[in-house]
């Protein structure tokens, strides 16, 4: 089987590996993992590692890819909660440094950090998104955070303060953009608000 695998072209090998991911012969597992990583098929590579009990290899792949959340989940499921916590803490630092506040909040929540620390991450996320994005993207991100705050398990007064802060930022961003836009474009700004369907807060 290895000889036939080596005779395939790169695309054919990749297709074969993905289609037969859970039934690959043992002799093809290592080269298949390498092939998937070269093709940036991280998820498939991790699944293949897990299928063959290569938990540490899967974790290493995810850490290299910056996915500390999944790495921690796999580690915890494998019976190593202390290592999972270490990964979450490393992930929290990494996500904050990369200004990936949605993932930072997920890591902080999984670590059961105090509500005020999680709230601070929300506020940092609000500030980052509102200053680094145009009106439509900032509006979408802030709306997304509004929904996330509504589901946050924290004190109702704190939750209300956060939602008020987000709403103020939404109003400020809209008012600032409309005040500086030419009159002919202001109706277009309002129409663009209705088209928003995504954000970058993850």
Backbone torsions as a table, in degrees:
resi	resn	phi	psi	omega
1	UNK	NA	-36.6	-179.9
2	UNK	-62.7	-38.9	-179.7
3	UNK	-64.2	-44.4	178.6
4	UNK	-62.8	-38.9	179.9
5	UNK	-63.6	-44.1	-178.8
6	UNK	-67.3	-25.8	-179.4
7	UNK	-78.4	-16.7	179.7
8	UNK	-71.1	154.2	173.2
9	UNK	-74.7	164.2	-177.2
10	UNK	-54.9	-46.4	-179.3
11	UNK	-67.1	-39.2	179.0
12	UNK	-65.4	-40.2	177.8
13	UNK	-62.6	-44.4	-179.3
14	UNK	-62.4	-43.7	179.2
15	UNK	-63.2	-41.9	179.2
16	UNK	-62.3	-44.9	-178.8
17	UNK	-62.6	-46.2	-178.0
18	UNK	-64.9	-41.9	-178.4
19	UNK	-70.1	-26.3	-176.9
20	UNK	-117.2	30.0	-170.7
21	UNK	-55.2	-41.9	-175.0
22	UNK	-91.4	3.4	-179.5
23	UNK	-134.9	23.8	179.6
24	UNK	-68.9	141.3	173.7
25	UNK	-61.5	148.9	-176.7
26	UNK	-56.0	-34.9	-177.0
27	UNK	-68.0	-16.6	-178.2
28	UNK	-99.6	-5.7	-173.5
29	UNK	-62.3	-52.8	-178.0
30	UNK	-61.1	-50.8	178.2
31	UNK	-63.5	-30.4	178.7
32	UNK	-68.1	-40.3	177.4
33	UNK	-61.7	-46.8	179.1
34	UNK	-60.0	-40.9	179.4
35	UNK	-62.8	-45.0	-179.4
36	UNK	-64.4	-39.9	179.8
37	UNK	-67.0	-39.8	178.1
38	UNK	-63.8	-30.6	178.9
39	UNK	-87.9	4.1	-179.0
40	UNK	62.4	29.3	176.6
41	UNK	-93.3	70.3	-172.6
42	UNK	-62.4	-46.2	-176.5
43	UNK	-61.1	-44.2	178.8
44	UNK	-63.0	-40.2	-180.0
45	UNK	-63.1	-40.8	179.1
46	UNK	-66.4	-43.9	178.7
47	UNK	-60.9	-41.8	179.7
48	UNK	-63.6	-42.3	177.2
49	UNK	-60.4	-45.6	-179.1
50	UNK	-63.6	-39.7	-179.8
51	UNK	-59.8	-28.5	-176.7
52	UNK	-110.2	20.4	174.2
53	UNK	69.5	19.2	-178.9
54	UNK	-93.7	65.0	-172.4
55	UNK	-63.7	-47.0	-178.3
56	UNK	-63.5	-36.7	178.2
57	UNK	-64.3	-41.3	178.8
58	UNK	-62.3	-44.2	179.9
59	UNK	-63.3	-43.6	-180.0
60	UNK	-60.9	-41.3	179.0
61	UNK	-61.8	-44.4	-178.4
62	UNK	-68.0	-39.6	178.3
63	UNK	-64.1	-42.5	177.5
64	UNK	-60.7	-32.0	-179.8
65	UNK	-86.6	-3.4	179.8
66	UNK	82.3	12.9	-179.9
67	UNK	-99.9	75.2	-179.3
68	UNK	-70.3	-28.2	-178.2
69	UNK	-65.0	-48.1	179.3
70	UNK	-68.3	-38.5	178.5
71	UNK	-60.1	-41.7	179.2
72	UNK	-66.8	-39.0	-180.0
73	UNK	-63.2	-44.5	179.1
74	UNK	-63.3	-43.8	-178.9
75	UNK	-63.1	-42.4	179.1
76	UNK	-65.1	-42.0	178.7
77	UNK	-64.2	-26.5	179.7
78	UNK	-83.2	1.6	175.9
79	UNK	91.3	25.8	179.2
80	UNK	-126.3	71.5	-176.5
81	UNK	-63.1	-33.3	180.0
82	UNK	-65.6	-43.1	178.1
83	UNK	-67.0	-35.8	177.5
84	UNK	-62.1	-41.0	178.5
85	UNK	-65.4	-40.0	178.1
86	UNK	-61.5	-41.2	178.5
87	UNK	-64.5	-39.9	179.2
88	UNK	-63.9	-40.7	179.8
89	UNK	-67.6	-40.1	175.7
90	UNK	-64.4	-40.1	178.5
91	UNK	-64.3	-40.1	179.2
92	UNK	-59.6	-46.6	178.7
93	UNK	-62.5	-42.1	-178.8
94	UNK	-64.4	-47.0	-177.0
95	UNK	-65.7	-37.0	177.4
96	UNK	-66.0	-43.1	-179.6
97	UNK	-64.0	-30.7	179.6
98	UNK	-91.8	2.7	-179.2
99	UNK	57.4	38.5	175.9
100	UNK	-101.6	77.8	-167.8
101	UNK	-72.3	-28.5	176.9
102	UNK	-61.7	-46.4	178.3
103	UNK	-70.2	-34.6	177.2
104	UNK	-61.6	-41.1	178.7
105	UNK	-65.6	-39.4	177.4
106	UNK	-62.2	-42.5	178.7
107	UNK	-65.8	-43.0	179.8
108	UNK	-63.7	-38.8	178.7
109	UNK	-66.3	-42.6	178.9
110	UNK	-64.3	-29.3	178.3
111	UNK	-83.0	-2.5	-178.1
112	UNK	56.7	41.1	176.9
113	UNK	-67.7	156.8	-179.9
114	UNK	-56.7	146.3	-178.3
115	UNK	-54.8	-35.0	-177.8
116	UNK	-66.7	-31.4	177.5
117	UNK	-71.5	-38.1	177.3
118	UNK	-68.5	-40.6	177.5
119	UNK	-60.7	-38.3	179.4
120	UNK	-62.9	-36.4	177.4
121	UNK	-66.5	-39.3	175.4
122	UNK	-58.4	-44.5	-177.6
123	UNK	-66.4	-39.6	176.3
124	UNK	-62.9	-39.6	178.0
125	UNK	-63.6	-40.8	178.3
126	UNK	-60.4	-48.2	-178.3
127	UNK	-62.8	-42.8	-178.7
128	UNK	-64.8	-49.3	-176.2
129	UNK	-65.3	-39.0	-175.3
130	UNK	-71.4	-26.8	-178.6
131	UNK	-94.5	-17.3	-173.3
132	UNK	-106.1	-0.5	-175.4
133	UNK	-128.0	159.2	175.8
134	UNK	-74.2	175.6	-172.8
135	UNK	-56.1	-49.5	-174.6
136	UNK	-64.9	-43.3	-179.4
137	UNK	-70.3	-39.8	178.2
138	UNK	-63.6	-40.9	179.2
139	UNK	-61.1	-44.4	-179.8
140	UNK	-62.7	-43.9	-179.1
141	UNK	-64.3	-42.4	-179.2
142	UNK	-67.3	-38.7	175.7
143	UNK	-61.9	-40.1	178.2
144	UNK	-62.0	-42.9	179.2
145	UNK	-66.3	-34.5	177.3
146	UNK	-59.1	-44.0	178.8
147	UNK	-65.2	-40.0	-179.9
148	UNK	-64.8	-41.1	179.2
149	UNK	-63.8	-37.3	-178.8
150	UNK	-61.2	-28.1	-179.1
151	UNK	-96.0	-2.9	-176.7
152	UNK	-69.2	132.2	178.7
153	UNK	-84.6	87.7	-179.5
154	UNK	-150.6	178.0	-179.4
155	UNK	-57.9	136.2	-176.3
156	UNK	-61.8	-35.8	179.3
157	UNK	-66.4	-42.1	177.4
158	UNK	-64.0	-42.2	179.5
159	UNK	-60.8	-43.3	180.0
160	UNK	-64.4	-40.2	178.4
161	UNK	-61.6	-41.2	178.5
162	UNK	-64.0	-45.2	-178.6
163	UNK	-65.8	-36.6	176.8
164	UNK	-64.8	-40.2	179.6
165	UNK	-64.2	-40.7	178.4
166	UNK	-65.2	-43.1	-179.8
167	UNK	-63.4	-40.0	177.1
168	UNK	-61.1	-40.3	179.8
169	UNK	-67.2	-39.0	176.4
170	UNK	-60.6	-47.0	-179.3
171	UNK	-63.8	-39.8	-178.9
172	UNK	-66.3	-43.9	-179.6
173	UNK	-63.0	-43.8	-179.4
174	UNK	-65.5	-44.1	-179.0
175	UNK	-65.0	-40.0	179.7
176	UNK	-64.9	-43.4	-178.0
177	UNK	-68.0	-41.0	-177.9
178	UNK	-72.1	-30.3	-179.9
179	UNK	-70.0	-31.2	-176.7
180	UNK	-97.2	-10.1	-178.1
181	UNK	-80.9	147.4	173.9
182	UNK	-60.0	148.0	-177.5
183	UNK	-52.0	-37.9	-176.4
184	UNK	-67.1	-21.5	-175.9
185	UNK	-96.7	-7.4	-173.4
186	UNK	-68.4	-37.5	177.8
187	UNK	-67.1	-33.0	177.9
188	UNK	-65.5	-37.9	177.2
189	UNK	-59.3	-43.3	-179.4
190	UNK	-65.7	-39.6	179.6
191	UNK	-65.3	-36.2	-179.2
192	UNK	-62.3	-31.8	179.1
193	UNK	-57.6	-33.5	-176.6
194	UNK	-76.4	-12.6	-175.3
195	UNK	-96.8	-6.5	-173.9
196	UNK	-67.3	131.6	178.8
197	UNK	-141.6	14.7	-179.7
198	UNK	-156.9	171.8	176.5
199	UNK	-154.5	178.4	-177.0
200	UNK	-119.1	20.0	-173.7
201	UNK	-89.5	45.6	179.0
202	UNK	-148.5	NA	NA
